[in-house]
């Protein structure tokens, strides 16, 4: 019988913490994904490993399985480390490059203690998922959301930055003179998508939540082209992360959003069963930089996240 190591790792984490929530946090996955992995492992083995009630307890079978499971994971980790002992850099694909994701990785590296990283440019999240599961990259960085991939629960992810987004408007837009806008103020404007709407989950969620019915899809020809289109289309706007490095396009103004403040959730995602040995160092560096720069501050009374992002926190 071939065991799925991600499922075995999920069981070992629950056995160690005796708590599904704490185990999910330890593996940086959702509690639902963790529960599914354990349930699939039990189904494959044809035996119940855990008793679920007010707490979590190991069954007799679970106690027998635990130590061999731990040895199997240690052997798998040692095998991966042996292959990667040549010091190959940690490969991280960044997607949604219009939103400038590489700057967050760069800030963590500049802060020190981060490993050597080799950045790649992925097209979108589904492309990153496929590359991770094929072993072509070690991690991905961008906004994680549901892909419907049949093996999506084999991946772990951790939010590392919640970034406010600004509204970008042409100077002739009726709202361009405001110092701050509420998202609901944009309900009568046209939201420009820099690519196909099906690939831009955050913009779709924003438009649905704040009543922006006028939406126009485009082709991603870069930030300069997007901002020039915003300037030239009457009543148009788009959203971009507040700290993104944007080209200077005359006639375009960035206006902060508040009441609530929409936040764009950046996450690192990786294959839980094939972790590069330097991945923990990158996660630590991102966490330390995030604490120093308050990247993960979130108040549901003040801020807005799409429901899936809020659940991931």
QUICOR-V796281 format. One record per residue. N is the residue number from 1. RES is the residue in one letter. PSI is psi in whole degrees, -180 to 180 (none if undefined). OMEGA is omega in degrees with one decimal (999 if undefined). Layout:
BEGIN
n = {N:N}
res = {RES:RES}
psi = {PSI:PSI}
omega = {OMEGA:OMEGA}
END
This chain:
BEGIN
n = {1:2:3:4:5:6:7:8:9:10:11:12:13:14:15:16:17:18:19:20:21:22:23:24:25:26:27:28:29:30:31:32:33:34:35:36:37:38:39:40:41:42:43:44:45:46:47:48:49:50:51:52:53:54:55:56:57:58:59:60:61:62:63:64:65:66:67:68:69:70:71:72:73:74:75:76:77:78:79:80:81:82:83:84:85:86:87:88:89:90:91:92:93:94:95:96:97:98:99:100:101:102:103:104:105:106:107:108:109:110:111:112:113:114:115:116:117:118:119:120:121:122:123:124:125:126:127:128:129:130:131:132:133:134:135:136:137:138:139:140:141:142:143:144:145:146:147:148:149:150:151:152:153:154:155:156:157:158:159:160:161:162:163:164:165:166:167:168:169:170:171:172:173:174:175:176:177:178:179:180:181:182:183:184:185:186:187:188:189:190:191:192:193:194:195:196:197:198:199:200:201:202:203:204:205:206:207:208:209:210:211:212:213:214:215:216:217:218:219:220:221:222:223:224:225:226:227:228:229:230:231:232:233:234:235:236:237:238:239:240:241:242:243:244:245:246:247:248:249:250:251:252:253:254:255:256:257:258:259:260:261:262:263:264:265:266:267:268:269:270:271:272:273:274:275:276:277:278:279:280:281:282:283:284:285:286:287:288:289:290:291:292:293:294:295:296:297:298:299:300:301:302:303:304:305:306:307:308:309:310:311:312:313}
res = {X:X:X:X:X:X:X:X:X:X:X:X:X:X:X:X:X:X:X:X:X:X:X:X:X:X:X:X:X:X:X:X:X:X:X:X:X:X:X:X:X:X:X:X:X:X:X:X:X:X:X:X:X:X:X:X:X:X:X:X:X:X:X:X:X:X:X:X:X:X:X:X:X:X:X:X:X:X:X:X:X:X:X:X:X:X:X:X:X:X:X:X:X:X:X:X:X:X:X:X:X:X:X:X:X:X:X:X:X:X:X:X:X:X:X:X:X:X:X:X:X:X:X:X:X:X:X:X:X:X:X:X:X:X:X:X:X:X:X:X:X:X:X:X:X:X:X:X:X:X:X:X:X:X:X:X:X:X:X:X:X:X:X:X:X:X:X:X:X:X:X:X:X:X:X:X:X:X:X:X:X:X:X:X:X:X:X:X:X:X:X:X:X:X:X:X:X:X:X:X:X:X:X:X:X:X:X:X:X:X:X:X:X:X:X:X:X:X:X:X:X:X:X:X:X:X:X:X:X:X:X:X:X:X:X:X:X:X:X:X:X:X:X:X:X:X:X:X:X:X:X:X:X:X:X:X:X:X:X:X:X:X:X:X:X:X:X:X:X:X:X:X:X:X:X:X:X:X:X:X:X:X:X:X:X:X:X:X:X:X:X:X:X:X:X:X:X:X:X:X:X:X:X:X:X:X:X:X:X:X:X:X:X}
psi = {128:124:145:115:-28:-38:-41:-42:-37:-46:-45:-38:-43:-41:-34:-33:-20:35:123:-40:-46:-37:-40:-41:-38:-38:-2:45:168:156:-35:-44:-40:-46:-40:-40:-44:-43:-40:-36:-45:-40:-40:-39:-19:31:146:129:-27:143:121:125:-131:-28:-168:127:150:139:172:-40:-41:-39:-39:-34:-26:-54:-45:-34:-42:-40:-37:-42:-41:-41:-41:-43:-39:-38:-43:-44:-36:-40:-36:13:-4:2:20:136:156:121:123:118:133:135:169:44:-16:-31:4:55:-26:-24:-32:-44:-42:-39:-40:-39:-43:-28:-12:164:2:150:174:131:138:114:140:165:106:156:-46:178:-46:-35:-39:-43:-47:-43:-39:-45:-22:-4:19:-16:165:-28:163:156:125:-155:119:131:173:132:-18:8:134:-21:21:-29:-1:-7:146:151:155:125:136:-15:133:112:127:148:149:155:130:120:152:153:-24:-4:139:-23:1:-21:-6:149:-33:146:149:145:-37:-22:-21:4:-30:6:170:122:121:122:128:1:-171:136:-32:-19:-4:74:-40:-46:-38:-44:-40:-48:-41:-43:-37:18:35:99:-24:107:139:125:154:-166:135:99:19:164:-37:-44:-42:-46:-35:-36:-42:-44:-38:-16:118:135:15:158:166:175:138:148:142:-33:6:144:110:150:154:103:111:145:11:136:137:126:125:152:141:163:58:169:115:139:137:122:112:136:155:138:143:166:117:-24:-4:62:130:140:-20:-3:-45:-35:-40:-42:-43:-43:-41:-41:-44:-42:-40:-40:-44:-34:8:47:-24:23:130:125:109:-19:-17:-30:163:132:147:148:-40:-37:-43:-40:-36:-25:none}
omega = {176.2:-179.6:173.8:-174.4:176.2:177.1:178.4:179.6:178.0:178.9:-178.1:178.9:178.5:179.3:-178.8:-177.0:-173.7:-177.3:-177.9:-178.8:-179.8:178.0:178.7:178.1:-179.6:-179.4:-180.0:173.8:176.4:178.7:178.8:179.5:179.0:180.0:179.0:-179.3:-179.7:-179.4:179.6:176.2:178.8:179.1:-178.8:179.8:-177.2:-178.2:176.6:-179.1:-175.2:170.5:-177.3:177.7:174.7:173.9:178.9:178.5:176.0:169.6:176.1:177.6:178.8:178.3:178.4:-175.8:-167.9:-175.2:174.0:178.5:178.8:179.1:178.9:178.9:178.8:179.2:179.4:178.9:178.7:179.4:179.1:-179.6:-179.8:179.1:-174.0:-176.4:179.9:177.4:178.6:-179.5:174.6:-178.5:-179.0:175.5:174.6:179.1:-172.8:-171.4:173.5:-179.5:172.2:-178.1:-174.9:-176.8:179.1:175.7:-178.7:179.8:179.0:178.9:-179.3:-179.9:177.6:175.7:177.2:-179.9:173.3:-175.3:176.0:-175.5:173.6:-178.2:178.8:-177.4:-177.6:-176.6:178.1:177.8:178.5:179.3:179.7:-179.1:178.2:-176.8:175.6:-179.0:-178.1:175.8:-175.2:-178.7:175.1:-179.2:179.6:179.2:-177.6:175.7:-175.8:178.6:-175.0:-179.7:-176.2:178.2:-177.4:-178.6:173.9:-177.4:173.8:175.2:-178.8:173.9:-179.9:-179.8:172.5:-172.3:174.7:175.0:176.2:168.9:176.2:-176.0:172.6:-177.8:-179.3:179.4:-178.1:-177.9:-172.3:-178.6:-178.8:174.2:179.3:176.8:167.0:177.8:-179.1:178.7:-174.9:-176.0:-179.0:-178.2:179.1:178.7:178.3:174.2:-178.9:178.2:178.2:-175.6:-178.1:-179.9:-173.8:-174.6:-177.8:-179.0:177.4:-179.5:178.3:-178.2:178.5:-175.2:-171.7:170.2:176.3:-175.0:-178.8:-175.2:-179.2:178.3:177.7:176.5:-177.7:176.7:177.5:-176.1:-179.8:178.9:-179.9:-178.0:176.6:177.2:176.0:-179.5:-169.8:-179.2:-177.2:175.5:-175.7:172.1:169.5:180.0:176.0:178.2:-171.1:-176.0:-179.7:178.7:-174.0:175.2:179.2:178.9:-179.1:176.4:178.5:-179.5:174.3:-179.0:178.2:177.9:179.2:176.5:-1.0:175.1:176.4:-179.5:177.1:-173.1:174.7:-180.0:168.8:-178.2:-178.1:176.5:-174.7:-176.5:-175.9:-176.0:172.1:-176.7:179.7:-178.4:178.9:179.4:177.5:178.2:178.7:-179.0:177.0:-179.8:-179.4:177.8:179.4:177.6:-178.7:-175.2:174.3:-176.4:-173.1:177.0:-178.6:176.9:-176.8:176.6:-175.2:-170.7:175.2:170.8:169.2:-173.9:-180.0:178.6:179.1:179.6:-178.6:178.8:999}
END
